[in-house]
Each structure stands twice: as structure tokens, then as C-alpha cells.
Amino acid sequence: MLKSLLFTVASLCVFKLSLAGELTFELPDNERMCFYEQVDKGTSATIEFQVITGGNYDVDLEVAAPNGQILYKDVKKQYDSFTWTAQNSGIHTFCFSNEFSTFTHKVVYFDLQVGEEKPAVEEMNDHHTAMTMMETSSVTIFENNKAVLDHQTHFRLREAQGRGFAENLNERVLYWSIGESVVVIIVGIGQILVLRSFFSNTSKTSTRT
């Protein structure tokens, strides 16, 4: 079940080479997993994460600057978003921790955006005149497609999270039903044995008389 869920969600989350990335990964219990990204000084960056399946749907996250300064730290969060501007150039560290969990694996999704996205029209930054109708339409379509893609990603994550919760609940209901059935069978057999003992005692008493 977990592997199929990972495959479904991972199909929509692929690393990009343009200083922005989305990733879905499995975080085992009692484990800490770190990721690294080069961020230049003065560059704005945003990390957004969400726990898809596992336990209470919570993890710890710590974001550290190249000099070791802790920029963000929070524990047992289901989802959150953090934006900062780098004060120093270098490798920034993002560590997800599931060390507080003894038995439960987690499936975590995160989206990292570093810097501003390139414009839809490459020459937009050099424009000193108004854009043509074609360029305006291209920019509008590009922005709308980004919004649609973002909504689809969040809806698929919610669907995956809901499906994982439903499958987990279904397993619990199944095990509970099996347990109740076993208890009913044991009680039924016990009642039969008790009734048989009553009749056995009566026959022995009448024979002795």
C-alpha cells in the first residue's frame, strides 16, 4: 500500500534543475534526513512541506544557514511554509526528523523555491516598450498554468493523504471486526460447553439415585 502511494505521489513531484524542487520521500521511524541547497546572499527562498501518511502526520523540521545558524525549527508539524532571505552565500541545510516516532514511517512532501522564477517571455526584463498582444496572452496563459499546476499538486496531496487515512482506517475496522468475530465464537463455544455440563451433571445425579 505504501509503495503504491509513494509511486502515485512521486509521479507528480520531480526535481527541477532551475533552483526549485519538489520531492516526496519516505522518512523511517527514529530517522533524520537532510537535504542541501546552494542559496546566494540576498536571495529569497521558500520551503513548504506536508506529511502525507504515517502516524499523526507530523515531523520535525530544521533549516540551517551555512554558518550553522538555525533559521527555522519546529516540532511535530503536519504542514508549514517558511520564507527567508539568505544573509550568507553557501549551502543551506533542511533536516526532517522522525526521531520521536518509534514504529511509524512517514511519507513527506516538500517544495523548495529559491529566487524568483524566470519570466514567461525571456525579453520581458529588457522591455522598454509595452508588450504586444501575443506576449501579454502568453504571460497570462503561463501564470494561469502555474496556478493550475499548484492547485493540482495540493489536491493530489490531499487525495493521497485522505486515501492513506481511509486505507489505514479500513485495516483497523477489519482487524476489529475479526477480533469481535473471534470473541463471539469463543463466547458461543463457552456457552455450549456450560450447557452441556449442566445436562451431564443431571444425568449422573439421576443414575446414582
Number of C-alpha atoms within 10 A of each C-alpha: 8 14 9 9 17 18 12 14 23 15 11 15 18 12 13 10 7 11 16 18 17 18 18 23 17 18 21 19 17 14 14 15 14 12 11 13 15 13 22 18 12 13 15 16 19 15 19 15 22 23 25 28 27 24 14 13 20 22 27 17 21 16 21 17 19 16 12 10 10 12 16 14 13 11 14 14 15 16 16 13 12 14 15 14 16 18 15 15 15 16 16 21 18 20 15 19 23 22 14 14 18 11 10 16 19 23 22 23 21 18 17 20 17 21 16 11 10 10 12 15 13 9 11 15 9 7 9 8 7 9 14 9 9 9 15 14 12 14 17 13 13 15 14 12 12 12 12 11 13 12 12 13 15 12 12 15 20 14 14 18 21 14 15 18 17 12 13 16 12 12 12 12 12 12 12 12 12 12 12 12 12 12 12 12 12 12 12 12 12 12 12 11 11 12 11 11 11 10 10 11 10 10 10 10 9 8 7 6 5
